[in-house]
Amino acid sequence: MNIALSPELEKLLAEKVERGEIQSADKLVELALTFYFDYAAGAMDEQEFRETQAAIDEAREQSRRGEALAAKRVFEELRAKHGIPR
């Protein structure tokens, strides 16, 4: 299958491959289409949606109660945990 892209998209794609951010144009298209079809098909079922919404609601309540952490601190902790330099 051949796919035609605009010159702008072709340039962006070539730059991403050249920098090693993606393996290949084919792989990116495959990932993008997989994501699209999962999203379009409603990959999240009703139960998962309710659980996600409940988790979001709980996080908001924790924030209102002053139990939230500053984003800066969270990212610092994640970088330290996973050995990611600043």
Buried (B, 14 or more C-beta within 10 A) or exposed (E): EEEEEEEEEEEEBEEBBEEEEBEEBEEBBEEEEEEEEEEEEEEEEEEEEEEEEEEEEEEEEEEEEEEBEEEEEEEEEEEEEEEEEE
